[in-house]
Amino acid sequence: MEVHTVTVNSLHCTVTELSSLKASTSAPASPKVTSKKNISNNAVSEATIIERLNHSSTCELEKEYNELKNWHGSLTGNKSVGKRNGSLSGDSSTTSATPGTKTMESGVTMSSASAMASLTVAPAVVQIKKRISSSRTPARKAHRIKFFRNGDRFYSGITIPVSNERYRSFESLYEDLTRLLEESVKIPGAVRTIYSMCGKKINTLDELEDGQSYVCSCNNEQFKKVEYNTGSQPLVNLTLSNNSRSNNQRLAKNYRPASPLKNGSLAISNGPITVCGGGPDNRIPLNASRLINRDTVVHPRIVTLIRNGTKPRHIMRLLLNKRNSPSFEHVLTAITQVVRLDTGYVRKVFTLSGISVVQLADFFGPDDIFFAYGTERINTAEDFKLEAEEQRAINVIRKTLRTAGTTYKGPKPKMPIKSKKAYPPLVDSEEFKAAPAPDEQREAALLKNPGIELDDLPVDIRDSYTLGQIIGDGNFAIVLKIMHRQTGNLYALKIIDKNKCKGKEHYIDAEVRVMKKLDHPNIISLIMNVDKHSNMYLVLEYVSGGDLFDAITQATRFSESQSRIMIRHLASAMSYLHSMGIVHRDIKPENLLVELDEHGNVLELKLADFGLACEVNDLLFAVCGTPTYVAPEILLEVGYGLKIDVWAAGIILYILLCGFPPFVAPDNQQEPLFDAIISGIYEFPDPYWSDVGDGVRDLIANMLQSDPNVRFTSEDILDHYWTMENEQNECKNYSR
């Protein structure tokens, strides 16, 4: 039943009128009472109410009079409609009612200048408003809609009311959802798309059905079909006020921490956390508390879980991070989905020594092995004892770092052969001083070796740029350094030979399509692309220091601080790509370009060459990449996704610190190399690792997990304590 708008004057009457109303119950008829004041178009006159009351039966009038006496409120002298959040002045003509409200939540006070007694009235409104006609169209009830985060099977969702009156456009709904999701989960940007649970894109508010669930997608993310956590109660269940959004328990925008994912960088708020409109007792709500725990307690780590049951018990692993473990309840949900107890939900967790885990911090302390129980009884004497088979399984899991301190026998392993031709770098200014003006003969000579005619160059490129030396040469393309004729700025021109890509033309289209979407300081920018019959021409950002392979060849190995800068920049680029559902598939030193200072130190790293990059909508099965850096799931052909880039980055980090890869084979033979990669066994041998700390070893061990389910994500690399060390001095946050 809708609550209609009624003027205060329509409910105002004198004590005399109320007495006459009671007297009418004993009389067969009553004279008509006229209103002393005119009322607005959206209200019903007082005279109309009394007239309709006069036509009612005696018992009905008596009943209504008794209900009026019980009405909550009091007679005052200011003609006001009292509300829980305040009052409206009697001079106001109308009061607004919240759409979809079932009952009136506030009392209405009536007064008379000569009144000495008071009447309280509340439930009678429900009866009287049936008899009040209104010219206003009743507002449609808001739908209660539940929203999930795209691809997050641990997040239990958020429920909010949605109606055309509350949200005039999708943009306003997107804005609300972005703010609400930022308080509970890590999102890569603003909400831009809403999908149904089966992946259908929602285009209008009318398509959102009451009581149904939907999926929020940020930026250009594709819909991820996972088993969303529809069975659990939402951690946040907000009802937004139609008149003021400051009444709910959301953090004020100025004090709310920024989105945790800014292209991979974790933004942590150091300021005070308060609630918008809250008092001193309302400083830190549930959502803020969870954010504080996540940003101070939670760090990426892999834990071992022992499933309660018949011995030998099942032992499995789980990756905990700030995405799936913002609260203690989230961790229990994640453990439940991994161990799959016969008794259902995991309700009790214990450490290996039998101590009960009761708070979020316990999962991120010194213990990394936990027993998972449901409602079954616990036999403390026997349950926490490991059988020999169980102990062996745990030792195998812990084997990764036990190779520290071993000595490498034989000659030092070598870096693999570079897959691209190397060209000696020239000083940029001297190179173009010799040919500041167009020189067709010289440029034709530059293109003769790769077999390209000068006339084949697009007119836009020939007229705008001066060609320089070849700086890169791969299987399907060459890269030349070019200079803009007017500005003098340097760029790189990549010429892709389509004749060498017969049957693989889709890779060229994918490279251009992907690069047009990208805008990140650690990713090479696409300036211009021109598609011709025989070649594809790409004008790209130029990086003067060359590629990382040459830098490794010159330096042999890098310090931890230099390696930290490079892996942080690489992880930031990967995190940005992965948040858009894009996998690079060919991360290697040859595709990483670096800026160097005068001493040869790396200042910046940029990811390049997106020839194998593609958008991930489901598992991929195409076998591609470079042997040394290929992930085991590609070789096993079981399907792979975004985390193959993390494996390649782990190989590169290992190389940076010691000068050779973790998986090697004699003369770079592929079969033994692939066998070593699939086995996942590698070492940190002395003397090459004797001066390298345990922090970076732990990071490498988590990046080179053979099981992609527990392998670190690109965001976890950035959240690792070794990567975050001295972050404020070495890396700038970037927001798209």
Secondary structure, 3 states (H helix, E strand, C coil): CCCCCCCCHHHCCCHHHHHHHHHHHHCCCCCCCCCCCCCCCCCCCHHHHHHHHHCCCHHHHHHHHHHHHECCCCCCCCCCEEECCEEECCCCCCCCCCCCCCCCCCCCCCCCCCCCCCCECCCHHHHHHHHCCCCCCCCCCCEEEEEEECCCCCCCCEEEEECCCCCCCHHHHHHHHHHHHHCCCCCCCCEEEEEECCCCECCCHHHCCCCCEEEEEECCCCCCCCCCCCCCCCCEECCCCCCCCCCCCCECCCCCCCCCEECCEECCCCCCCCECCCCCCCCCCHHHHHHHHHHHCCCCEEEEEEECCCCCCCEEEEEECCCCCCCHHHHHHHHHHHHCECCECCCEEEECCCCECCCHHHHHCCCCEEEEECCCCCCHHHHCCCCHHHHHHHHHHHHHHHHCCCECCCCCCCCCCCCCCCCCCCCHHHHHHCCCCCCHHHHHHHHHCCCCCHHHCCHHHHHHEEEEEEEEECCCEEEEEEEECCCCCEEEEEEEEHHHHCCCHHHHHHHHHHHHHCCCCCECCEEEEEECCCEEEEEEECCCCCEHHHHHHHHCCCCHHHHHHHHHHHHHHHHHHHHCCEECCCCCHHHEEEEECCCCCEEEEEECCCCCCEECCCCECCCCCCHHHCCHHHHHCCCECCCHHHHHHHHHHHHHHHCCCCCCCHHHCHHHHHHHHHHCCCCCCECCCCCCCHHHHHHHHHHCCCCCCCCCCHHHHHHCHHHHCCHHHHCCCCCC
